[in-house]
Amino acid sequence: MRLAEPIETTGVFWLPGQPDTQLSGVLKISESGEITVDLAGVFGDPLVTPRRFGVSATPNIEEAAPDPGRIVGILQRGGRITLDRCLRQNSRFSLPGHVSTSTIYAELALVGAEYSEGEEALFSEFSFSVEGLDAWLSISGIEIEQDIENWKGSIHFHVPDDIPLHLPCDAELTFRFGLTFPSVSVLGTEATVQQTALALVKLREPRPIEYFSSLAFKLCNFLTLALDQAVFIQSMTGYLDQETAEEESRRIPVRVYGQFAPWPEKKPTTRWHDALFRYPHVASQLDNMMGKWFENYETFEPAFNLYFALRTQPSQFLDTKILWLTQALETLHQRSSDETEMSEEEFASLRESVLQSCPRNRRQWLSHRLYYANKLSFRHRIERLLEPLERWFGDHEKSRAFVSRVCDTRNYLTHYDEATTGDRATGSDEMFDLYGKLEALFQLHLLSLIDLEDSSIDSIIRENRGLRRRLGVQVS
């Protein structure tokens, strides 16, 4: 999660069900969603008598101020708040007549609602904004007319239509647009109109925040693939329906803050022309593509997480990035194929024959060694992944050379055994070139998993400079 700017505001806080024991404090939420509260006092017993007297006197903190778990309060800016999964970072007890202080760390902040002790925050409607979503959708409700000869112009704007999608998890996902009306400077010399897009999720039954943060995480990674640039959650809001005194239903927004994955290192530079594909290119098949993405995430999650961890942490060393990518590719194939080196019957017969010929005191050792012997080797898995895309990795000989370089480099980086050097990549240029090709191989298989046809994938390669650079191919 990455906020546009950090938040700092004062308020009063208390433990659920104990509004008579309030402490003033300052709430701080960093750009990455880290939440702390600096309190003027200590929850539990702020006037604890020290066990010994003197300047360095300190009470038994564990007994005096246990972790509060949940804190509620009212902010000077923001209204009601619930801080959840709270831990005491430090407490400073003072002698009578002096002020005690404490700092609380919270995993979750819910601004706009006060929950009682043990009450779970559940929502059936949730929205989140994601960096790069506007660029990926490439839809604008703002039209500009210019009459340069007469020095005239006009701006027309409207809210674009919603884009509804149905997810396999029985959730309705809608891309929705919003417009801010023109804000005019004091002298009327400047006017600004801004359009923003967000993702809105609706469920039949309410779910906890973790369910929605998981959906947001997967959508972020979908956009990271599509834009070829790591993007992050910017904001998360749940909506509650509350009955008013007039027996009318009122929709209350609850802003949600926390260090939700992925955690950013720096703000991306999102450029629509660098995208692998954008919404206008796949509008007619997006419902199916998005469904496939969420379905496949359950099957290939370990491989997906390895790859997208690389995209969100670009400062990793090249050897680490290559190891993660090779592991992701191996896992991707392992979870998509049950192919073995030989049939189960043939392997069982061979295994039994080998064990019978082995000295009795070594059979258990050999049995463990043979346990995975019928699984495809790493080399064979890379060959299988390369087969449908071989045309983009050169001719057959170049493809075989690429597979050997991948295997030799991976084996060396895994064991650092000089006997495994072979044709491994050496030097930053060769390592960078190998990493680029491995990333391209993984990206192209991700495109295949969301049901893009070969012809569409070929078009993406021809039109995307980043992919061509990684593959090392020139397209006229």
N, C-alpha and C positions, 0 to 999 in steps of 0.2 A: 504494500500500500504506500502511495506517495501523495501527501497533501500538497495543495498549491502553496501553502505557507503554514508555519507552525502556529499553534493555538496557545494562548495564555490568557486566563481570566480568573478573577477571584470568585469566591462563593463561600457558602457555609455547608458543612457536611456532618452527617451523623450515621450511626448504625441503624439498620432497619428496625422499626418498632421502638426506637429510643430517641425521639425528636427533642426531648428535653435536654439532651447532652450533645450540644452542637459545638463544632470547632470551625473556626474560620480558616481558610487556606487558599492556596493558589493552584489551580489545575493547569498542567502543561502537557501538551500533546505535540510531539516532534513531527517533522515532515514524514518520517517513516512510520508513524503511528504509535510510538512509544509513549506510554501514559504514566505520569507521576503526579502526586499531590503533596505539596508542602503544607503541613498543618501546624497551627499554633496550639499545640497540645498533643496528648497521646490518648488514643481510644483505649478504654479499659479502666485505667485508674491514673489520672494525670497527677495525683498528689501522693504517689507512692513514697513511703518512708524509706530512706536508704538503709541498707544493712549495716553500714559503717559510716561514721561521720568524717568530715574533712573535705578539702577542695576536690579530691578525686572520687568522692562518694558516688556510688552507682547502685541502683536497685537490681534485683533479679529481673532482667528485661523479659525473659521467657514467661515468667509467672505474671508480671505486671501488664504486659501488652502483647497478647497473642495476635497472630495474623487475623485481621478482621474479616476476611472472606468477601463480604459485600458491604459497600458504603453507598449511601444515597445523599442527595443534597439539592441545593438550588444555586445556580450560577448567576452571576451578575449579567452575563450575556449568554443566553442559551436556555434558561428555564430549568426544569427538573432534570436530574441526572442520576444514573445508576452506574457505579463502578464495580465491576465484577472480577472475581478471582484475584483478590487483592492480597499483596504480601507486604509486610513491613520491611522496608529497606534499612532504616536506622531510626532510633529514638534517642532523644536527649532529655533526661529527667533533670529538673533543677530543684534546688531547695525551696521551701515555702517562701513566697514573695517574688519568685522569679518565674519566667515563662518556660514551660517545656515545649519541645518541638518534635515533630516526627515527619518522616517522608514515607509515603505509601506508593508502591508500584501496582498498577492494575493491568490485567491482560485485555480488558474490554471496557469501553465507555459507551453508554447508551444515553445520548442527549435528547431529552424530550419526554422521558418516561421515568417513573419511580416504581421499582419493583420491590415487593416485600421479601423477607427472608425465605429462601427455598422456592420462590416463584420463578418459573422458567420463562425466558423471553422467546416467544413463538410468534412467527409471522406467516401469513399466507400470501403476502404481496411484498415484494422487495425490489429495489432498484439500485443500480450501481453505474457509475461512469467510469470509462476506461480510456486511457491515453490512446490517441490514434483512431478512435472509433469514427469520428467525423471524417477523417482523411480516408478511412477504408470504405465508408458508405458512399462518399463522393456525391452526396445529394445536397443541393442548396435550395432554400426557399427565398433567397435574396436575389433580386434582379436589378441590374443597374442599366439605366438608359442615359446615353451621353449625346449631347449635341455640341460638339467641339467648336463648330463654326460660330454658334451664337452664345457660347459659354453658358450652356444650360445643361441640366441633368436632373434625373430623378431616381429614387430608390423605391422599389416595390418589394414587399416581403410578405410571406405567408408561411404557415407551419406545414412542412411536408407530411405526407400521409404516414401512418404507422406501418411498420413491417412486421407482421405477426409470423411466428414460427412455432412448431410443435416439437417438443423434445421427447425422446423415448422414456424419460423418467416421469412421464405424465405431468409435465410442466409446460406452461405457455410462456414462451420468450418473445418479447416484443421490443423492437428497436423503435424508440420514440424520440421525437424532436421537440425542442423548445426554442423560443425566440424571446429575447429581451427587447422591449420597445425602445425606440431611440432615446438615448440620454443626451441632452443638449447642454452645451456649455453655457455659462452665465450670459455671455454676450451673444449667444446664438451663432458662434463661428465654427462650431464643431458638433457633429452628431454621430452616435455610434449605435449600430445594430449588431447583435451577436446571436448566432445560432449554435446550439449544443445538442448532442445526441446522448442518450443513455439507454441502458438495457433494463427492461422491466420484466420481472418473473412473477407469475401468478400460479398458485397451487390450490387444489381443492381442500386439502387439509393443512393446517399450520405446521411449520417445521422450525427447528432451532436455527440460530444464526450460522452454525457450522455448515449446515446444508447449503445455505446460500453462498457462503464464502467459498465452498468447494466448487459450486457452479461458476462463480466469478473467476476463480483461479483457472478453470478449464477454458472459459471463454477468453481470458487474457492470453493463454497459450495458443488458442486458435488464431487470434489476431496477431500474435507474435510470428506465427508461421505465415499468415497471409501477407503481413506488411514486411516480413523479413527484417524485423526490428523488435527488440524486447519492449513490451509495454506493460503498464501496471495499473492496478485499481487506484482511482483517484478519490472516490467517495462511495459510501454504502448507506442506504436508507431503508429502514423497514417501515411499514405502515400499519397502524392500529385503527380499528373501527370503534368509536366510543359514542355511547348514547348521551345526548344533551338533555337539559331540563325540559326542552320542548319535544322530547321523544323523537328527535331526529338523529341520524347517524352522522358522525363527524370523523373525517379521515385525519389521523394525527401522524405526522412524520416523526420517526425516531432515527436520528443520525447515529451511525455505528462507527466507532474508531477502534483500531487495534493494529498490531503488527501482522497483518494477513499476508501470507505468501502470494506472489513472490516479493521478496524484499529488495528494493532497488539500490543500486550503487550510484547511478547518476541518471539524470533526466535524458530520455532518448530524443533524437532528432528525427521526427517522423516525416518522411517524404513519400507522398503518394506514388510518385513515379518509380520508386524503388521496390514497390510491393510485388509479390509474386502474383497475386490476383486481388482484385477489388470487387465490391458488391455488384457494380453494374455488369461485370464479366460473368457472374455466376448467379444472378438474381433468380433465374427460372429453376435452378437446382439447389438453391441454398437450403431449403427446408430439409432435403434429403442429406446434403452435405453435413449440416449441423447435427442431424440425427446420428449419422455415421460417426462423427467426431466424438460425441458423448458415449456412444455404444463402445467404440474402440478404446476409449480411455480406460474403461474398466479392464479390458483384456491386456492392453499394452502399457499400463500406467508406469511400471518401473522403467521401461525404455523411454517413454515420454518425459518422465521427470528428470532422467539423466540429461537428456538433450536440452530441455528448457532451463535446467539449472546452469548449463553452459551459456545460454543466451542471456541470462540475467546476471551472470558473474563473468564478464568478459576479461577480467584481469588475471584469470587463471593462467598458469604456465602452459606452454604448448604441449609438453609431454603429458601433463594431467588432462588436458582437453582431448588429446588423441585417445588416451586410455578410456575416458568416459564415453567417447563416441563409439569406440570399438565395442565396449560393453553394451552400449545402447543398441547397436546394430545386431550384436549376437542375441540379445534378449528379444529384439523385434522379430527375428527369424524364428527363434525357438518357440515363441508364443503364437506364431502363425503357421507352423508346420510340424507335423508329427513324423516327418521322414527320419529314417534310421539308416545306418550304414548297410545293414542287411536285414532280412526278415526276422521277426522275433523267433520263429521256429529254428531258422538256421543258426542264429546267434546262441540260442539256448543249447542246441546240440554241440556247437563249437565250444562253448563255455564249459559244458560238462566234460567234454573230451580233454580240454586243457587242464582242468582241475584234477581229473583222474590221473593224468601223467605227472602231476606235480607232487613232490615229497609231501607227506602227510602234515609235517610240522610247518609247512609254508602255505597250505591251502587257504587258510583264513586270510592271510595277507594278500594272496593272489585274488581271492574272491572280492575283496574290497577294491583292488586295482581294476578289476573287470566290470565293476558295477556300472560305470558310465561308458564302457568301451563301445557300446552300440549307438551312442549318441553321435550325431554329426559333429565333425571336428569344426573348429572355428574357421579354418580355411574353406571348408565345403559350404559353410553358412554364408560367408562373404561371396563365394562364387554364385550361390543360388540368388542372393539379393542383386547381384550384378547382371545376371542373365537377361532380364527383361529390359535393361537399360544400357546394355553393352554398346549400343550405337553411339552413346554420348561419352563413352570412355575410350574411344579409339577402336581400332580393329581388334581381332581376337588376341593377337600377340601382346598388344598394349594392355588389354584387359587382364591377361594372365600375369603380366609384369606388375600391374597395379595390385592384384591380389597378393602376390608374393611380397611386395613391399609393405602392404598392410600387415600381413602376418608376421613378418620378420621384425618390423618396428614394434608391434604390439608385444611380441614375445620378449624382446630385449627390454622394453620399458616395464614389463611385469617382473622379470627376474634379474635384470642387469647382469646377465651371464654372457661373457664375451663369446662363448661357443654358439650363441643364438643370434649373432649380429647379422649374418647373411647379407641380404640386400636392403637392410633397414635404412630409413631416411636419416640423414645426418645434416647438421647445420640448420640454421633458422629458415632459410629459403626452402629447402626440401621438406622440412617439417610443416611449414605453413602451407605449402602446396598439397601435401598429403592430407592435412586437416581440412582444407577447402574441399577436396574431392570426397572425403568421408562425410562432411556435412551435407554436401549436395546429394549424395546417395541417400542419406537419411531423409532429407527434405522431400525428395522425389517419391520415396515410399510413403511418406505421410500424405502427399497429394493423392497417391493411389488409394490409400485407406479411406479417404473421404469421397471415393467414387468418381474422381476425375478420370476421364478417358485418356488413353495414350496420346490421342491427337491434341487434346487440351494441354497435357503436360508438355508435349513438344512445343506448342505455341508459347507456353510460359517460359521455357528455356530460351527460345529464340528472342523473346521480347525483354527478358530480364538480364541486365548487365551483371548483377551480382552472381547469379547462377552460372552464367557463361564464364565469368572470371574464375569461379571455384572449379568448374569443370575443365578450364583451360582450353575452351573451344572458341572458334570464331564463326559467327553465322552471318552470311552475306545478306 
